[in-house]
Amino acid sequence: MSKAFKFALVATLLLVGGCASFEGVDGGGKEPASKELEFEVVEFMPAPGQFVNEGYTATTMAEACAYAQERLENNYYVSLGGFGGYIIVKFDKPILNSEGDYDFGIYGNAFMGSSEPGVVWVSYDANGNGIADDEWQELYGSESMLKNSVQRNYSITYSRTDDEEKIAWRDNKGGSGIIERNSIHRQDYFPAWVTEGEYTLSGTLLPDNGVWSEINQEWVLNAFEWGYVDNYSAIDLAADGANRFRILDARDATGEVNMLPQIDFVKVQSATNVVHTIIGEVSTEVCGFVSYNSAE
């Protein structure tokens, strides 16, 4: 997502105190009390995008995680690139399942007309080894709960091409396309720590939320109702800019409720496969995490 206007605004907000603040937004109910949340970035794998490799050098996953960790600790955004790009964090203390209330929040940089929704996955460290190798469950949002408009088990393979200006992609549905380098962001969009010529990312695909405005001659990226990161929701967006989530909304691979007592890991994944003229690829941004129900 290029969005020169968006990032001019975000840059201003960052200068005066980190990610965007949304005072006056109707968060859809009582604001939960937030708690300090310690976390560690354990994986960072963006899809190709305009902010990948920009302003940082990372040739290993460890270096990429260190970059993302520093950014988040300083309240700056981490861009996940196009569809499938993700970040995984491990919490110092588990977040407990309140079985109905909001349990945690994730900061993005959405504002009205500019939502780049990401899907949230959660995991309980059931085997107690401190590694994110247990089952991942998806937190269902409005597009799943209300509309059934998502595609699950969607995969994209991104490939380097002979033309360094373009990255090719093909999906598991027979689709294909390219991500082009634009005139503003001239660095390589392919993650430098991926040494192979291609890599595959999989997850849940959300529908295109972009609408062309003839009046303003620009793309408007509309928010989904609730349940996604970097989404200007009238329901789950807190006054401090965090989208709020309930562990109760977790579903296993079959779509069934499998009640988790707590979560120890969260994965945020960019969830649209859209490239619009002018703004480029739609990519989820993450700015931080907050707990409303941590273990003592």
VENFEN-V896844 format. One line per field, one symbol per residue. ss: DSSP state (h for helix, s for strand, l for the rest). psi: psi as a letter, one per 40 degrees, with the letter a starting at -180 (. if undefined). burial: # if it has 24 or more other C-alpha atoms within 12 Angstrom, else .. A space follows every 50 residues. Layout:
# VENFEN-V896844
ss: ???
psi: ???
burial: ???
This chain:
# VENFEN-V896844
ss: lllhhhhhhhhhhhhlllllllllllllllllllslllssssssslllll llllllllllhhhhhhhhhhhhhllllssllllllsssssssssssllll lllsssslllsllslllsssssslllllllllllllsssllhhhhlllll sssssssssslllllssssssllllssssslllllllllllllllllsss sssssllllssssllllsssslllllllslllllllsllllsssslhhhs sllllllllllsssssssssllllsslllsslllsslssssllsll
psi: hcgdddeddddddddefaiiifhehhefahhihiihhhihheihgiiiie eheheihheidddddddddddddefiihheaaheiihhihidhihihefd ihdiihhafiiheghghiihiihhgdefeeigeihhhhhhadddddefei hifhihhhiiidheeihiiiieeeiiaihihiedheihehhdeheieiih iiahhiiheihhhddefihhgiiidieiifhgiedehideehhiihddeh iadeeihghhdiieihhhhheighhiideaihhhiheiiiiefii.
burial: ###..##..#.......#####....#...##....############## ####...#..#..######.###.#################.######.. ###########.#############......#..##########.....# .#.#######.....######......#####....########....## ##########........################################ ##.....###################..################..
